Amino acid sequence: MSGAVLEAIAIKKVLGHGAGQVHALRGVDLALRGGELTLLMGPSGSGKTTLLSVLGCMLTPTSGTVSVAGHDTANADPETLARLRRDHIGFIFQSYHLFPTLTASENIQLALDVRGEASDRAKLRAHEALARVGLKHKIDSFPREMSGGEQQRVAIARAIVSNPSAILADEPTAALDTENGQAIMAILADIAKEPGRGVLVVTHDTRLLPYADRIHRIEDGLIVGVENGAARAADLRPAASVGTH
Amino acid sequence: MPLNFTLASRNLFHDRLRFVATMVGIVFSVVLVMVQMGLYLGFGDMVTRMIDHADADLWVMRDGTKCFEDPSLIDARKQGAYQAIDGVASAEPLVIGFSDWHMANGAITPVFIVGSNLDGPGLKPWDLSAGSVDTLKGEEGVIVDKTYYDRLGIDGLGAKAEIRGQPVQVTGLTDGIRSFTTTPYVFVDMSRARTYVGIPKTYANYFLVKLKPGADAKQVESAIKAQSPKYEVMTTAEFRERSRTFWLFGTGAGAALFAGAILGVIVGTVIVAQTLYSSTKDHIDEFATLRAMGSSNRYIYTVIIYQALLNAVVGFCFAAVIGMAVVYFTRSGALPVVITPWLMGSIFLLTVVMCIASAFTAILKVVRIDPVVVFS
């Protein structure tokens, strides 16, 4: 376990104007540590996705500070924020967001191409990333030729290929069945073991609890509790329900 | 191949129906520009064809003559004086003008008479497919182009007709000397030309001056002007340009052709802009994902520009094939479409510029992408 790769301090975010104004985040503190898989759990409308967007440098907080791998994002322009994302953050989305006209390998190479990495080396690294998620045999497959679980594994490979310090996953198992969901979480947990890398998974699926090192609970734009993942998993173990639902 | 190029090409070819619609638009637009500009060049060549084939270094004409077909008269008796100027090898009068061709069946059609001195340099028929220039020395000999058989009511060598009541006989045929006015050229000798167009023996329309080797054209020009202040003296290139400018711009014909070409560019730009915009809109989630992945705006613009360039290159290739077919099929027509390598290159550049300019609206759309949409 190491220090914070991504840190948010006193984040507030107000969305909308006038009567339609919503206080989506109301002073959130969160540190994503290297070597940890952190779950961010909460009901719909609690501010999970807004916090994820702020942590992912896609949304500027109304107040508070976000630092990515030690870089303060305050007053950064959109291109600087894009560079921070490119260099330090990998994203995994609920609906995969793979490029339908590109093969699995090309989808992953794209994450390196936007960083200007030479195509030969990018290809090699893409193949390594696919091997890591168990999809070496799908290198030349297009998304339409893969199952949802396989597509999400490609998305994970795309997120890790550039070796980012933070991986932010938005409901990565929501569109998958239990078996595939477990497989995806196992891969993410494995990725999170690397000391310099932290994985934050936004979810409301309690079946993912056993994979978490820490669990942050968010309600009405506030972190209402932080739990140790191992202890929480032990509490749940008698139910023997983890990953079998 | 760069991955952003691969993405651009796959996005472009993925929706085949839209790609075909884009290609139809681009090809229509480029062919329109190509044909209009080809007509412009063809017209420009055609209106100066007589000047180009005259054996002359300098042209002497009445001041203010607008074009070759301008029948202003000059004094033919100046020939001796001009020939005496230092540096002049020869000065031959040329007679031109409209007349009527009376066919054997009694029908009448206008013709354009070109009469030159057959024994010296001048403007004589070229590209003869039958007969010879010497046959014009006969009392009735005329040479016409074989494409005008129907217009002139003739069926080949030996055909007879009348011009201004004078009997004529076709003694030679040319191949491809067509007039942009559609009025057939009739080559005759100079003295008969005066009779046919109705001007006195002491007049002509031009003097075609040949210079001695090494002679200074400017000095000769000055000497001629000193003798004939009301005449203009121009080099062949200058007269060619004046004649071309008159027909293309003085008559509005060139402006009409240009307007057609500009219309083609506008149509093409709008069509490409529309399809690029809708393609970008369809792939907006992908561009947002790219942005979320940290791609720079420039990277995304490159994808769109690659799409525009692919549209340009593929569209141009189809258009070029059609353009060359048009050139082939109009080569012996009244107004051939002329597409030079320079014009082809220019239209390719224009197509590229048109397609890249069309990417502007798509780029504007992409600029406004909020990467947060990937979470929705």
Interface residues (C-beta under 8 A of the other chain):
Chain A: T49 L52 S53 G56 M58 L59 P78 E79 A82 R83 L84 R85 R86 D87 I89 F91 F93 Q94 H97 F99 P100 T101 L102 E106 Q109 L110 A111 D113 V114 R115 S119 A122 R158 D170
Chain B: P2 L3 N4 T6 L7 R10 N11 H14 D285 E286 T289 L290 R291 A292 M293 G294 S295 S296 N297 Y299 D370 P371 V372 V374 F375
